């Protein structure tokens, strides 16, 4: 993304559409996440990862969001 980081894009999208599930992918050490704009509550998949680890992480985010939505109804 030219001129914008992933966390900046997420912030902009969340400002426009409220809650937005996001799965960050990063090879940076965990202690650098806050300086990159990634909060501890954000879902993060550590690089390198396998296709199955990606599928599991995406499923976990979707299931969490579905559970949150069901609890708010």
Phi, psi and omega in degrees: 000115181289124174078006182209139177273167177302310178300325177294319177298315179299316179300316180296316179295319180293328177294327181274329187231018178073223183290134180219119178290136182221141172241107177281147175238125185211146173257000180287151177297149182306325182290347178268350183305313180299324180289340178269355180092014179257121184276155179299334180279348179286148176279130183229131174253121184281134175275150351284155179221160180267162175303322180291325176295323176296314180299318179295318181294317178296316179300319180296318179295314180297318179295319179297315180296317179298319178296320179294320180291322179294325180287339181267358181275000000 
